[in-house]
Amino acid sequence: MSELEKLVRRRMQEEYAKGSSAEEIAKVVRDIFNSIDLSGKWPEAAAHRADIGH
């Protein structure tokens, strides 16, 4: 499992545990994917933003 998959799974589980709706969870996942550099690099800043939910 890639680091990205682990991050997405963990964030989804955290949101589910908080009682977030499916729409809110989908927004979190969308935000993670929108922060990815498609050149194949994943800057630490993007990983950090995704990790803290911004």
N, CA, C and O atoms as a Tripos MOL2 file, in Angstrom:
@<TRIPOS>MOLECULE
protein
  216   215    54     0     0
PROTEIN
NO_CHARGES

@<TRIPOS>ATOM
      1 N           0.8560   -1.1680    0.0000 N.3       1 MET1
      2 CA          0.0000    0.0000    0.0000 C.3       1 MET1
      3 C           0.9060    1.2360    0.0000 C.2       1 MET1
      4 O           1.8530    1.3210    0.7810 O.2       1 MET1
      5 N           0.6080    2.1730   -0.8690 N.am      2 SER2
      6 CA          1.4200    3.3800   -0.9730 C.3       2 SER2
      7 C           1.1590    4.3140    0.2090 C.2       2 SER2
      8 O           0.1790    4.1680    0.9390 O.2       2 SER2
      9 N           2.0560    5.2650    0.3700 N.am      3 GLU3
     10 CA          1.8970    6.2590    1.4300 C.3       3 GLU3
     11 C           0.6250    7.0760    1.2110 C.2       3 GLU3
     12 O          -0.0540    7.4500    2.1670 O.2       3 GLU3
     13 N           0.3150    7.3460   -0.0340 N.am      4 LEU4
     14 CA         -0.9020    8.0990   -0.3380 C.3       4 LEU4
     15 C          -2.1390    7.3150    0.0970 C.2       4 LEU4
     16 O          -3.0530    7.8680    0.7070 O.2       4 LEU4
     17 N          -2.1560    6.0330   -0.2200 N.am      5 GLU5
     18 CA         -3.2950    5.1990    0.1840 C.3       5 GLU5
     19 C          -3.4290    5.1760    1.6990 C.2       5 GLU5
     20 O          -4.5390    5.2570    2.2250 O.2       5 GLU5
     21 N          -2.3190    5.0660    2.3950 N.am      6 LYS6
     22 CA         -2.3510    5.0580    3.8600 C.3       6 LYS6
     23 C          -2.9070    6.3660    4.4000 C.2       6 LYS6
     24 O          -3.7190    6.3740    5.3260 O.2       6 LYS6
     25 N          -2.4610    7.4780    3.8100 N.am      7 LEU7
     26 CA         -2.9330    8.7840    4.2470 C.3       7 LEU7
     27 C          -4.4350    8.9260    4.0240 C.2       7 LEU7
     28 O          -5.1630    9.3660    4.9130 O.2       7 LEU7
     29 N          -4.8870    8.5550    2.8480 N.am      8 VAL8
     30 CA         -6.3130    8.6730    2.5230 C.3       8 VAL8
     31 C          -7.1460    7.7990    3.4540 C.2       8 VAL8
     32 O          -8.1730    8.2370    3.9720 O.2       8 VAL8
     33 N          -6.7090    6.5840    3.6600 N.am      9 ARG9
     34 CA         -7.4510    5.6820    4.5570 C.3       9 ARG9
     35 C          -7.5220    6.2320    5.9770 C.2       9 ARG9
     36 O          -8.5760    6.2110    6.6130 O.2       9 ARG9
     37 N          -6.3810    6.7280    6.4670 N.am     10 ARG10
     38 CA         -6.3470    7.2530    7.8280 C.3      10 ARG10
     39 C          -7.2650    8.4640    7.9710 C.2      10 ARG10
     40 O          -8.0100    8.5730    8.9450 O.2      10 ARG10
     41 N          -7.2090    9.3830    6.9860 N.am     11 ARG11
     42 CA         -8.0490   10.5780    7.0610 C.3      11 ARG11
     43 C          -9.5290   10.2160    6.9630 C.2      11 ARG11
     44 O         -10.3610   10.8140    7.6440 O.2      11 ARG11
     45 N          -9.8580    9.2390    6.1190 N.am     12 MET12
     46 CA        -11.2470    8.8050    6.0040 C.3      12 MET12
     47 C         -11.7210    8.2160    7.3290 C.2      12 MET12
     48 O         -12.8340    8.5010    7.7710 O.2      12 MET12
     49 N         -10.8940    7.4040    7.9590 N.am     13 GLN13
     50 CA        -11.2520    6.8020    9.2450 C.3      13 GLN13
     51 C         -11.4270    7.8670   10.3230 C.2      13 GLN13
     52 O         -12.3430    7.7870   11.1420 O.2      13 GLN13
     53 N         -10.5430    8.8670   10.3190 N.am     14 GLU14
     54 CA        -10.6560    9.9480   11.3040 C.3      14 GLU14
     55 C         -11.9540   10.7140   11.1190 C.2      14 GLU14
     56 O         -12.6530   11.0070   12.0890 O.2      14 GLU14
     57 N         -12.2750   11.0350    9.8800 N.am     15 GLU15
     58 CA        -13.5010   11.7760    9.6050 C.3      15 GLU15
     59 C         -14.7310   10.9480    9.9590 C.2      15 GLU15
     60 O         -15.6950   11.4720   10.5180 O.2      15 GLU15
     61 N         -14.7020    9.6750    9.6390 N.am     16 TYR16
     62 CA        -15.8200    8.7850    9.9650 C.3      16 TYR16
     63 C         -16.0140    8.7180   11.4850 C.2      16 TYR16
     64 O         -17.1400    8.7460   11.9820 O.2      16 TYR16
     65 N         -14.8870    8.6300   12.2160 N.am     17 ALA17
     66 CA        -14.9460    8.5540   13.6790 C.3      17 ALA17
     67 C         -15.5250    9.8390   14.2790 C.2      17 ALA17
     68 O         -16.1590    9.8020   15.3330 O.2      17 ALA17
     69 N         -15.3080   10.9670   13.6090 N.am     18 LYS18
     70 CA        -15.8580   12.2450   14.0830 C.3      18 LYS18
     71 C         -17.3350   12.3770   13.7360 C.2      18 LYS18
     72 O         -18.0010   13.3100   14.1850 O.2      18 LYS18
     73 N         -17.8410   11.4540   12.9470 N.am     19 GLY19
     74 CA        -19.2410   11.5090   12.5670 C.3      19 GLY19
     75 C         -19.5110   12.3470   11.3310 C.2      19 GLY19
     76 O         -20.6400   12.7800   11.1000 O.2      19 GLY19
     77 N         -18.4720   12.5740   10.5360 N.am     20 SER20
     78 CA        -18.6190   13.3650    9.3180 C.3      20 SER20
     79 C         -19.5240   12.6470    8.3250 C.2      20 SER20
     80 O         -19.5680   11.4180    8.2720 O.2      20 SER20
     81 N         -20.2350   13.4360    7.5470 N.am     21 SER21
     82 CA        -21.1040   12.8650    6.5140 C.3      21 SER21
     83 C         -20.2540   12.3590    5.3520 C.2      21 SER21
     84 O         -19.0670   12.6700    5.2540 O.2      21 SER21
     85 N         -20.8710   11.5830    4.4850 N.am     22 ALA22
     86 CA        -20.1710   11.0680    3.3050 C.3      22 ALA22
     87 C         -19.6720   12.2160    2.4360 C.2      22 ALA22
     88 O         -18.5930   12.1300    1.8490 O.2      22 ALA22
     89 N         -20.4480   13.2800    2.3530 N.am     23 GLU23
     90 CA        -20.0440   14.4410    1.5560 C.3      23 GLU23
     91 C         -18.8050   15.1040    2.1490 C.2      23 GLU23
     92 O         -17.9010   15.5050    1.4160 O.2      23 GLU23
     93 N         -18.7640   15.2160    3.4640 N.am     24 GLU24
     94 CA        -17.6020   15.8250    4.1230 C.3      24 GLU24
     95 C         -16.3570   14.9630    3.9470 C.2      24 GLU24
     96 O         -15.2640   15.4880    3.7320 O.2      24 GLU24
     97 N         -16.5140   13.6510    4.0380 N.am     25 ILE25
     98 CA        -15.3890   12.7380    3.8390 C.3      25 ILE25
     99 C         -14.8930   12.8320    2.4010 C.2      25 ILE25
    100 O         -13.6880   12.8520    2.1540 O.2      25 ILE25
    101 N         -15.8220   12.8880    1.4600 N.am     26 ALA26
    102 CA        -15.4370   13.0180    0.0520 C.3      26 ALA26
    103 C         -14.6730   14.3180   -0.1820 C.2      26 ALA26
    104 O         -13.7340   14.3440   -0.9780 O.2      26 ALA26
    105 N         -15.0590   15.3930    0.4960 N.am     27 LYS27
    106 CA        -14.3600   16.6710    0.3530 C.3      27 LYS27
    107 C         -12.9280   16.5520    0.8760 C.2      27 LYS27
    108 O         -12.0010   17.0740    0.2570 O.2      27 LYS27
    109 N         -12.7420   15.8780    1.9940 N.am     28 VAL28
    110 CA        -11.4020   15.6860    2.5540 C.3      28 VAL28
    111 C         -10.5290   14.9190    1.5650 C.2      28 VAL28
    112 O          -9.3840   15.2960    1.3200 O.2      28 VAL28
    113 N         -11.0700   13.8510    1.0030 N.am     29 VAL29
    114 CA        -10.3210   13.0420    0.0390 C.3      29 VAL29
    115 C         -10.0130   13.8670   -1.2080 C.2      29 VAL29
    116 O          -8.9000   13.8150   -1.7300 O.2      29 VAL29
    117 N         -10.9850   14.6160   -1.6780 N.am     30 ARG30
    118 CA        -10.7770   15.4770   -2.8470 C.3      30 ARG30
    119 C          -9.6780   16.5040   -2.5770 C.2      30 ARG30
    120 O          -8.8400   16.7600   -3.4420 O.2      30 ARG30
    121 N          -9.6810   17.0920   -1.3790 N.am     31 ASP31
    122 CA         -8.6520   18.0610   -1.0130 C.3      31 ASP31
    123 C          -7.2660   17.4280   -1.0010 C.2      31 ASP31
    124 O          -6.2920   18.0590   -1.4100 O.2      31 ASP31
    125 N          -7.1730   16.1860   -0.5360 N.am     32 ILE32
    126 CA         -5.8870   15.4850   -0.5420 C.3      32 ILE32
    127 C          -5.4030   15.3210   -1.9760 C.2      32 ILE32
    128 O          -4.2560   15.6410   -2.2860 O.2      32 ILE32
    129 N          -6.2660   14.8270   -2.8460 N.am     33 PHE33
    130 CA         -5.8610   14.6030   -4.2350 C.3      33 PHE33
    131 C          -5.5580   15.9120   -4.9630 C.2      33 PHE33
    132 O          -4.6900   15.9430   -5.8350 O.2      33 PHE33
    133 N          -6.2550   16.9830   -4.6210 N.am     34 ASN34
    134 CA         -5.9890   18.2750   -5.2470 C.3      34 ASN34
    135 C          -4.6520   18.8590   -4.8110 C.2      34 ASN34
    136 O          -4.1140   19.7360   -5.4870 O.2      34 ASN34
    137 N          -4.1100   18.3910   -3.6970 N.am     35 SER35
    138 CA         -2.8340   18.9220   -3.2050 C.3      35 SER35
    139 C          -1.6310   18.1570   -3.7590 C.2      35 SER35
    140 O          -0.4880   18.4830   -3.4380 O.2      35 SER35
    141 N          -1.8830   17.1410   -4.5870 N.am     36 ILE36
    142 CA         -0.8020   16.3180   -5.1230 C.3      36 ILE36
    143 C          -0.1950   16.9660   -6.3540 C.2      36 ILE36
    144 O          -0.9030   17.4750   -7.2230 O.2      36 ILE36
    145 N           1.1230   16.9360   -6.4110 N.am     37 ASP37
    146 CA          1.8630   17.4010   -7.5840 C.3      37 ASP37
    147 C           1.8530   16.2580   -8.5960 C.2      37 ASP37
    148 O           2.4340   15.2020   -8.3450 O.2      37 ASP37
    149 N           1.2050   16.4600   -9.7220 N.am     38 LEU38
    150 CA          1.0480   15.3880  -10.7090 C.3      38 LEU38
    151 C           2.3320   15.0270  -11.4350 C.2      38 LEU38
    152 O           2.3390   14.1020  -12.2480 O.2      38 LEU38
    153 N           3.4120   15.7320  -11.1620 N.am     39 SER39
    154 CA          4.6930   15.3950  -11.7860 C.3      39 SER39
    155 C           5.3070   14.1510  -11.1510 C.2      39 SER39
    156 O           6.3760   13.6970  -11.5590 O.2      39 SER39
    157 N           4.6230   13.6090  -10.1540 N.am     40 GLY40
    158 CA          5.1230   12.4060   -9.5070 C.3      40 GLY40
    159 C           5.7960   12.6910   -8.1820 C.2      40 GLY40
    160 O           6.1890   11.7700   -7.4660 O.2      40 GLY40
    161 N           5.9300   13.9560   -7.8600 N.am     41 LYS41
    162 CA          6.5220   14.3420   -6.5830 C.3      41 LYS41
    163 C           5.3980   14.7720   -5.6640 C.2      41 LYS41
    164 O           4.3900   15.3230   -6.1070 O.2      41 LYS41
    165 N           5.5770   14.5210   -4.4050 N.am     42 TRP42
    166 CA          4.5710   14.9210   -3.4310 C.3      42 TRP42
    167 C           5.2590   15.7660   -2.3780 C.2      42 TRP42
    168 O           5.7910   15.2330   -1.4040 O.2      42 TRP42
    169 N           5.2530   17.0840   -2.5630 N.am     43 PRO43
    170 CA          5.9670   17.9640   -1.6390 C.3      43 PRO43
    171 C           5.5070   17.7750   -0.2010 C.2      43 PRO43
    172 O           4.3390   17.4870    0.0630 O.2      43 PRO43
    173 N           6.4270   17.9380    0.7050 N.am     44 GLU44
    174 CA          6.1060   17.8010    2.1210 C.3      44 GLU44
    175 C           5.0010   18.7710    2.5360 C.2      44 GLU44
    176 O           4.1660   18.4340    3.3760 O.2      44 GLU44
    177 N           4.9900   19.9510    1.9660 N.am     45 ALA45
    178 CA          3.9470   20.9260    2.3230 C.3      45 ALA45
    179 C           2.5720   20.3920    1.9860 C.2      45 ALA45
    180 O           1.6360   20.5470    2.7700 O.2      45 ALA45
    181 N           2.4380   19.7660    0.8290 N.am     46 ALA46
    182 CA          1.1380   19.2110    0.4300 C.3      46 ALA46
    183 C           0.7610   18.0650    1.3610 C.2      46 ALA46
    184 O          -0.3910   17.9510    1.7800 O.2      46 ALA46
    185 N           1.7240   17.2270    1.6790 N.am     47 ALA47
    186 CA          1.4550   16.1070    2.5860 C.3      47 ALA47
    187 C           1.0430   16.6220    3.9510 C.2      47 ALA47
    188 O           0.1360   16.0790    4.5810 O.2      47 ALA47
    189 N           1.7060   17.6600    4.4000 N.am     48 HIS48
    190 CA          1.3790   18.2200    5.7070 C.3      48 HIS48
    191 C          -0.0160   18.8420    5.6950 C.2      48 HIS48
    192 O          -0.7870   18.6380    6.6330 O.2      48 HIS48
    193 N          -0.3540   19.6060    4.6370 N.am     49 ARG49
    194 CA         -1.6810   20.2020    4.5370 C.3      49 ARG49
    195 C          -2.7520   19.1250    4.5580 C.2      49 ARG49
    196 O          -3.7630   19.2530    5.2490 O.2      49 ARG49
    197 N          -2.5270   18.0780    3.8060 N.am     50 ALA50
    198 CA         -3.5110   16.9940    3.7360 C.3      50 ALA50
    199 C          -3.6270   16.2960    5.0850 C.2      50 ALA50
    200 O          -4.7160   15.8990    5.4990 O.2      50 ALA50
    201 N          -2.5040   16.1530    5.7560 N.am     51 ASP51
    202 CA         -2.4870   15.4420    7.0320 C.3      51 ASP51
    203 C          -3.2390   16.1930    8.1190 C.2      51 ASP51
    204 O          -3.8610   15.5690    8.9790 O.2      51 ASP51
    205 N          -3.1940   17.5200    8.0970 N.am     52 ILE52
    206 CA         -3.8630   18.2890    9.1300 C.3      52 ILE52
    207 C          -5.2560   18.7420    8.7130 C.2      52 ILE52
    208 O          -5.9600   19.3920    9.4870 O.2      52 ILE52
    209 N          -5.6500   18.4020    7.5010 N.am     53 GLY53
    210 CA         -7.0030   18.6640    7.0630 C.3      53 GLY53
    211 C          -7.2450   20.0460    6.5000 C.2      53 GLY53
    212 O          -8.3730   20.5360    6.5480 O.2      53 GLY53
    213 N          -6.2270   20.6870    5.9710 N.am     54 HIS54
    214 CA         -6.3980   22.0190    5.3670 C.3      54 HIS54
    215 C          -6.4010   21.9410    3.8920 C.2      54 HIS54
    216 O          -6.5350   22.9630    3.2200 O.2      54 HIS54
@<TRIPOS>BOND
     1     1     2 1
     2     2     3 1
     3     3     4 2
     4     3     5 am
     5     5     6 1
     6     6     7 1
     7     7     8 2
     8     7     9 am
     9     9    10 1
    10    10    11 1
    11    11    12 2
    12    11    13 am
    13    13    14 1
    14    14    15 1
    15    15    16 2
    16    15    17 am
    17    17    18 1
    18    18    19 1
    19    19    20 2
    20    19    21 am
    21    21    22 1
    22    22    23 1
    23    23    24 2
    24    23    25 am
    25    25    26 1
    26    26    27 1
    27    27    28 2
    28    27    29 am
    29    29    30 1
    30    30    31 1
    31    31    32 2
    32    31    33 am
    33    33    34 1
    34    34    35 1
    35    35    36 2
    36    35    37 am
    37    37    38 1
    38    38    39 1
    39    39    40 2
    40    39    41 am
    41    41    42 1
    42    42    43 1
    43    43    44 2
    44    43    45 am
    45    45    46 1
    46    46    47 1
    47    47    48 2
    48    47    49 am
    49    49    50 1
    50    50    51 1
    51    51    52 2
    52    51    53 am
    53    53    54 1
    54    54    55 1
    55    55    56 2
    56    55    57 am
    57    57    58 1
    58    58    59 1
    59    59    60 2
    60    59    61 am
    61    61    62 1
    62    62    63 1
    63    63    64 2
    64    63    65 am
    65    65    66 1
    66    66    67 1
    67    67    68 2
    68    67    69 am
    69    69    70 1
    70    70    71 1
    71    71    72 2
    72    71    73 am
    73    73    74 1
    74    74    75 1
    75    75    76 2
    76    75    77 am
    77    77    78 1
    78    78    79 1
    79    79    80 2
    80    79    81 am
    81    81    82 1
    82    82    83 1
    83    83    84 2
    84    83    85 am
    85    85    86 1
    86    86    87 1
    87    87    88 2
    88    87    89 am
    89    89    90 1
    90    90    91 1
    91    91    92 2
    92    91    93 am
    93    93    94 1
    94    94    95 1
    95    95    96 2
    96    95    97 am
    97    97    98 1
    98    98    99 1
    99    99   100 2
   100    99   101 am
   101   101   102 1
   102   102   103 1
   103   103   104 2
   104   103   105 am
   105   105   106 1
   106   106   107 1
   107   107   108 2
   108   107   109 am
   109   109   110 1
   110   110   111 1
   111   111   112 2
   112   111   113 am
   113   113   114 1
   114   114   115 1
   115   115   116 2
   116   115   117 am
   117   117   118 1
   118   118   119 1
   119   119   120 2
   120   119   121 am
   121   121   122 1
   122   122   123 1
   123   123   124 2
   124   123   125 am
   125   125   126 1
   126   126   127 1
   127   127   128 2
   128   127   129 am
   129   129   130 1
   130   130   131 1
   131   131   132 2
   132   131   133 am
   133   133   134 1
   134   134   135 1
   135   135   136 2
   136   135   137 am
   137   137   138 1
   138   138   139 1
   139   139   140 2
   140   139   141 am
   141   141   142 1
   142   142   143 1
   143   143   144 2
   144   143   145 am
   145   145   146 1
   146   146   147 1
   147   147   148 2
   148   147   149 am
   149   149   150 1
   150   150   151 1
   151   151   152 2
   152   151   153 am
   153   153   154 1
   154   154   155 1
   155   155   156 2
   156   155   157 am
   157   157   158 1
   158   158   159 1
   159   159   160 2
   160   159   161 am
   161   161   162 1
   162   162   163 1
   163   163   164 2
   164   163   165 am
   165   165   166 1
   166   166   167 1
   167   167   168 2
   168   167   169 am
   169   169   170 1
   170   170   171 1
   171   171   172 2
   172   171   173 am
   173   173   174 1
   174   174   175 1
   175   175   176 2
   176   175   177 am
   177   177   178 1
   178   178   179 1
   179   179   180 2
   180   179   181 am
   181   181   182 1
   182   182   183 1
   183   183   184 2
   184   183   185 am
   185   185   186 1
   186   186   187 1
   187   187   188 2
   188   187   189 am
   189   189   190 1
   190   190   191 1
   191   191   192 2
   192   191   193 am
   193   193   194 1
   194   194   195 1
   195   195   196 2
   196   195   197 am
   197   197   198 1
   198   198   199 1
   199   199   200 2
   200   199   201 am
   201   201   202 1
   202   202   203 1
   203   203   204 2
   204   203   205 am
   205   205   206 1
   206   206   207 1
   207   207   208 2
   208   207   209 am
   209   209   210 1
   210   210   211 1
   211   211   212 2
   212   211   213 am
   213   213   214 1
   214   214   215 1
   215   215   216 2
@<TRIPOS>SUBSTRUCTURE
     1 MET1         2 RESIDUE 1 A MET
     2 SER2         6 RESIDUE 1 A SER
     3 GLU3        10 RESIDUE 1 A GLU
     4 LEU4        14 RESIDUE 1 A LEU
     5 GLU5        18 RESIDUE 1 A GLU
     6 LYS6        22 RESIDUE 1 A LYS
     7 LEU7        26 RESIDUE 1 A LEU
     8 VAL8        30 RESIDUE 1 A VAL
     9 ARG9        34 RESIDUE 1 A ARG
    10 ARG10       38 RESIDUE 1 A ARG
    11 ARG11       42 RESIDUE 1 A ARG
    12 MET12       46 RESIDUE 1 A MET
    13 GLN13       50 RESIDUE 1 A GLN
    14 GLU14       54 RESIDUE 1 A GLU
    15 GLU15       58 RESIDUE 1 A GLU
    16 TYR16       62 RESIDUE 1 A TYR
    17 ALA17       66 RESIDUE 1 A ALA
    18 LYS18       70 RESIDUE 1 A LYS
    19 GLY19       74 RESIDUE 1 A GLY
    20 SER20       78 RESIDUE 1 A SER
    21 SER21       82 RESIDUE 1 A SER
    22 ALA22       86 RESIDUE 1 A ALA
    23 GLU23       90 RESIDUE 1 A GLU
    24 GLU24       94 RESIDUE 1 A GLU
    25 ILE25       98 RESIDUE 1 A ILE
    26 ALA26      102 RESIDUE 1 A ALA
    27 LYS27      106 RESIDUE 1 A LYS
    28 VAL28      110 RESIDUE 1 A VAL
    29 VAL29      114 RESIDUE 1 A VAL
    30 ARG30      118 RESIDUE 1 A ARG
    31 ASP31      122 RESIDUE 1 A ASP
    32 ILE32      126 RESIDUE 1 A ILE
    33 PHE33      130 RESIDUE 1 A PHE
    34 ASN34      134 RESIDUE 1 A ASN
    35 SER35      138 RESIDUE 1 A SER
    36 ILE36      142 RESIDUE 1 A ILE
    37 ASP37      146 RESIDUE 1 A ASP
    38 LEU38      150 RESIDUE 1 A LEU
    39 SER39      154 RESIDUE 1 A SER
    40 GLY40      158 RESIDUE 1 A GLY
    41 LYS41      162 RESIDUE 1 A LYS
    42 TRP42      166 RESIDUE 1 A TRP
    43 PRO43      170 RESIDUE 1 A PRO
    44 GLU44      174 RESIDUE 1 A GLU
    45 ALA45      178 RESIDUE 1 A ALA
    46 ALA46      182 RESIDUE 1 A ALA
    47 ALA47      186 RESIDUE 1 A ALA
    48 HIS48      190 RESIDUE 1 A HIS
    49 ARG49      194 RESIDUE 1 A ARG
    50 ALA50      198 RESIDUE 1 A ALA
    51 ASP51      202 RESIDUE 1 A ASP
    52 ILE52      206 RESIDUE 1 A ILE
    53 GLY53      210 RESIDUE 1 A GLY
    54 HIS54      214 RESIDUE 1 A HIS
